[in-house]
Amino acid sequence: MFSITVRDHMMVAHSFRGEVFGPAQRLHGATFVVDATFRRPELDDDNIVVDIGLATTELGKVIGEFIYRNLDDEEQFHQVNTSTEYLAKVIADRLAEAIHAGTLGEGARGIREVVVTLHESHIAWAGYERSV
């Protein structure tokens, strides 16, 4: 399986509901390094997985909707615990939609998997993998 990974970052605010979250139940900020990995079994006609520039731009667009926002105030996250794992799934799903829409180029339609990893710090991260 061939792969490429592009990276960006985002800063958000949010809070959680539930005793399991302890002090994170209060509003707090989070800065995530976001990695998006695209995988496919065969390279396209140009011998690439996907155009790195297009992948970087699309990742930036997807996470741009969240940057400097209080996710608690966003309708799409109403009554949702926006955990790191959950946000990784949201981003992966939107990247898969972009692949299907052709936003990453026609050659990108051969991508079979998207993996999104959100790094909370140098010692903790979470991710989500999905088929395209």
N, C-alpha and C positions, 0 to 999 in steps of 0.2 A: 504494500500500500504506500503510495506517495503522499507527501503532506507538505504544506507550508503553514506557517504561523505568522500572524501579524499581531501587533501589540498597540494598545492605547491605554488611557487611564480616565477615570471619572471620579468626581467628588459629589456625594449626595448626602442628604440628611434623611433620617427616618427613625422610627421607634417601633418597638415590638409589643405585642400583647401576650401575656402568659408568664407565670412565675419562673419558668425555665430560663427566661432571658435576664433575670436579675436586674441590675442597674441599666441594662440596655432597653428596658421598658420606657425609659425616659428618652426624649429626643436627643439624638447624637449624630455626629458626622461620621462618614466613612469614605476613605479614599481607596479605590480599587485599581490595581493594574489589571487590565483586561487582555487576555490572550484569546485569539480566535484561530483555531486550526481547521484547515480544510483538507480532507482526505479523499483519494480516489485510487482505484486499482491500476489505471493506465493514464499516461500523460495525454494531453490533448494534441492536436495537430502541430502546435508550436512547441511541444515538449515541455509544457508547464502544467501545474495543477490548476492555477488560476492567476490572473494578472495581479501581482502584489499591490500595485497602485490602486486598482479597483477594489480589492479586498480591504485595503487600509481605509480608503474613502468610505466604503459602506459601513465598516465597523464604526468609524467616527460618526456617521449619520445616526446609526442605531443608538449608540450610547449618548449622543448629543441631546437626545430627548430627555435624559435624566440628569445631566450635569448641572450642578448648582441648584438642584430642586429638592424640596422636601417631598419625598415620595409619599408621605402620609396625605399630602394635599392633592395628589394626582388621582383623578377619577378611576383610571385603570387599576389602581392599587388600593382602592377603597376597601377597608376591612381585610387587607392581606398583609401577612407578615413577610416583608420584602427581605427575606434572608439572602445570604450570599448564594446559596444553592438555587433559590427561586429566581433571582436576578440572572444567574447564568443561563437558566432555561429560557427566560424571556428573550435574552439576547440571541441565543442559539436559534430559537424559533424564528426570530425576525431575519436572521441571516439566511436561514433556509428559504424563507419566503422570497428574499431577494434573489437567491439562486434560481428559484422557479420562475420568477418574473423576468429573468434575463439581465438583471441589473449588473451582475458580475461578468457579463459577456456570454455569448453562446457556448464557448468552449467550457465554461464552468458548469454546464448542465451535466457533465460527467462526474461531478463531485458526489460522493456517496455518503459522506459523514461530515458533520460539523461538531467540533468540540470547543466549548467555551470554558475558560478557567478564569475565575476572579481571585486575585491574590489580595488578601486583606492585610498581610504583612509578610515579612521574610520567613515566618514560621507557620503561617496558616493560609490555606486557600481552599476553594471548593469549585466544582465544575459540573458540567452537564454535557453528555454526548448524545447525539441523535442521528438517525438516518435522514437523508435528504429525500 
